[in-house]
Amino acid sequence: MFKLTGTIKLIKDTVQVTEKFAKREFVINDASSMYPQDILFQSVQDKCSMLDGINEGENVEVSFNLRGREWTSPQGEVKYFNTLDAWRIEKVGAGMPQSGPSDMNLNTATETTNTASTETADDDDLPF
């Protein structure tokens, strides 16, 4: 299993390849390095619908499997192909606070009160 975070550049329509097989391709722009890469993924069968709630331009994290296969042409030439099969797509930042730790409830008054109420003369046996 692999994961990649990037921006959705292109989402294609679902293609019914055979009666029993459907696929949907999409492209993620990975700008995490000095040279951004456009990477083609595919989702198959029931996973095609996971792209319905995603829009081009959104930042996502894609979980995928790397698939490889051998193919022999009619001329006898052997070729190898790789496919990135996406099985989960999550919008980056979904369900997380947008403003960061400042949204957390850091109630220092409660901490001071609790500390003061638990300290007694008997608990003060520390050497410093």
KOLDOZA-406544 format. One record per residue (C-alpha): x, y, z. Coordinates in steps of 0.1 Angstrom, whole numbers. Each point is the difference from the previous one (the first is absolute). Layout:
% residues N
ATOM	X	Y	Z
...
This chain:
% residues 128
ATOM	0	0	0
ATOM	12	35	-9
ATOM	-12	35	6
ATOM	4	32	-19
ATOM	-12	35	8
ATOM	-6	25	-28
ATOM	-24	21	-19
ATOM	-27	-15	-23
ATOM	9	12	-35
ATOM	-25	-20	-21
ATOM	-29	-24	6
ATOM	-12	-21	-29
ATOM	-34	-16	-4
ATOM	-5	-37	8
ATOM	7	-22	-30
ATOM	-18	-34	-3
ATOM	29	-21	-14
ATOM	-19	-33	-2
ATOM	-34	-11	13
ATOM	16	-9	34
ATOM	28	26	2
ATOM	-2	38	5
ATOM	28	24	7
ATOM	5	37	7
ATOM	32	19	-5
ATOM	12	31	18
ATOM	32	21	2
ATOM	17	12	32
ATOM	26	28	-1
ATOM	27	-7	25
ATOM	19	32	7
ATOM	19	-13	30
ATOM	33	0	-19
ATOM	19	26	-21
ATOM	-15	-15	-32
ATOM	-38	-4	4
ATOM	-14	-33	-15
ATOM	-34	-7	-15
ATOM	-8	-36	10
ATOM	-28	-21	-16
ATOM	-20	-22	23
ATOM	-30	-22	-6
ATOM	-29	-12	21
ATOM	-19	-31	-10
ATOM	-34	-16	4
ATOM	-18	14	31
ATOM	29	23	8
ATOM	-8	22	-30
ATOM	-27	18	20
ATOM	24	12	27
ATOM	10	28	-24
ATOM	-36	14	-1
ATOM	5	22	30
ATOM	34	13	-11
ATOM	7	30	-22
ATOM	29	10	-21
ATOM	23	24	19
ATOM	-6	-17	34
ATOM	29	-13	21
ATOM	-4	-37	7
ATOM	19	-30	14
ATOM	-3	-31	-22
ATOM	6	-35	14
ATOM	9	-24	-28
ATOM	15	-33	-11
ATOM	27	-4	-26
ATOM	-9	-26	-26
ATOM	23	-14	-28
ATOM	-6	-23	-28
ATOM	17	-15	-31
ATOM	-15	2	-35
ATOM	13	-17	-32
ATOM	-8	18	-32
ATOM	-12	-19	-31
ATOM	36	5	-13
ATOM	13	-19	30
ATOM	15	31	18
ATOM	-4	-2	38
ATOM	-10	33	18
ATOM	-7	8	36
ATOM	-26	24	13
ATOM	-6	16	34
ATOM	-33	12	14
ATOM	-7	20	31
ATOM	-33	-13	14
ATOM	-16	25	24
ATOM	-22	-15	27
ATOM	-5	30	23
ATOM	-1	38	-6
ATOM	-2	24	29
ATOM	-1	38	-1
ATOM	30	14	18
ATOM	-10	17	32
ATOM	-35	-16	1
ATOM	-12	-2	37
ATOM	30	18	13
ATOM	0	35	15
ATOM	8	26	-26
ATOM	16	25	25
ATOM	22	-24	18
ATOM	6	-3	37
ATOM	-14	34	9
ATOM	-35	-16	-3
ATOM	7	-24	28
ATOM	-14	6	34
ATOM	30	8	22
ATOM	-17	10	32
ATOM	30	9	23
ATOM	-23	12	28
ATOM	-13	-35	5
ATOM	35	-14	1
ATOM	11	25	26
ATOM	-30	-7	22
ATOM	4	-38	-2
ATOM	37	3	9
ATOM	-6	22	29
ATOM	-28	-22	14
ATOM	21	-32	-1
ATOM	31	15	17
ATOM	1	-3	38
ATOM	27	2	26
ATOM	4	-38	1
ATOM	7	-1	-38
ATOM	28	25	3
ATOM	29	-25	6
ATOM	20	9	-31
ATOM	37	11	7
ATOM	-2	31	-22
